[in-house]
Amino acid sequence: MESQKKAIKAHLESGKPITALQALNEFGCFRLAARIKNLKDSGMLIDKVMVTENGKRFAVYWAVK
């Protein structure tokens, strides 16, 4: 879990957004929302928007600078 948190943090800090599917494919993270909560609890500012594509709804997260 800690290595996923670090990898996701680095991804967000590089200015790139992330979705649950990207987190699974790139970092093996099945629970992106939980990792985002961990990062927020540690003081990182993260925002999100809900997107609907092809009838599927999902969150896109990014770091607030």
C-alpha positions as CSV (number, residue, x, y, z in Angstrom):
1,M,0.0,0.0,0.0
2,E,2.7,2.5,0.9
3,S,4.5,2.0,-2.4
4,Q,1.3,2.5,-4.3
5,K,0.7,5.7,-2.3
6,K,4.2,7.0,-3.2
7,A,3.8,6.1,-6.9
8,I,0.4,7.7,-7.1
9,K,1.7,10.8,-5.3
10,A,4.6,11.1,-7.7
11,H,2.2,10.7,-10.7
12,L,-0.1,13.5,-9.4
13,E,2.8,15.8,-8.5
14,S,4.1,15.5,-12.0
15,G,1.0,17.3,-13.1
16,K,-0.8,14.3,-14.6
17,P,-4.4,13.3,-13.7
18,I,-5.3,9.7,-12.8
19,T,-8.3,7.4,-13.0
20,A,-9.0,4.1,-11.3
21,L,-8.3,2.2,-14.5
22,Q,-5.0,4.0,-14.9
23,A,-4.1,3.3,-11.3
24,L,-4.9,-0.4,-11.8
25,N,-2.9,-0.7,-15.0
26,E,0.1,1.4,-14.0
27,F,0.4,0.7,-10.2
28,G,-1.7,-2.5,-9.6
29,C,-3.9,-0.4,-7.3
30,F,-7.5,-1.7,-7.0
31,R,-8.6,1.0,-4.5
32,L,-7.6,4.4,-5.9
33,A,-10.1,6.3,-3.8
34,A,-8.6,4.8,-0.6
35,R,-5.1,5.9,-1.7
36,I,-6.4,9.4,-2.6
37,K,-7.9,9.6,0.9
38,N,-4.6,8.6,2.4
39,L,-2.8,11.3,0.4
40,K,-5.5,13.9,1.3
41,D,-5.2,12.9,5.0
42,S,-1.4,13.5,4.8
43,G,-2.0,17.1,3.6
44,M,-1.9,16.8,-0.2
45,L,-4.5,18.9,-2.1
46,I,-6.3,16.8,-4.6
47,D,-9.4,17.6,-6.6
48,K,-11.7,15.4,-8.7
49,V,-14.4,15.6,-11.4
50,M,-16.9,12.8,-12.3
51,V,-16.8,12.0,-16.0
52,T,-19.2,9.9,-18.0
53,E,-17.9,8.1,-21.1
54,N,-19.6,5.3,-23.0
55,G,-22.3,5.1,-20.3
56,K,-19.7,4.5,-17.6
57,R,-19.1,7.0,-14.8
58,F,-15.7,7.4,-13.1
59,A,-13.6,10.0,-11.2
60,V,-10.6,11.8,-12.5
61,Y,-8.2,13.0,-9.8
62,W,-5.5,15.7,-10.0
63,A,-3.2,17.5,-7.7
64,V,-4.1,21.1,-6.8
65,K,-1.1,23.5,-7.0
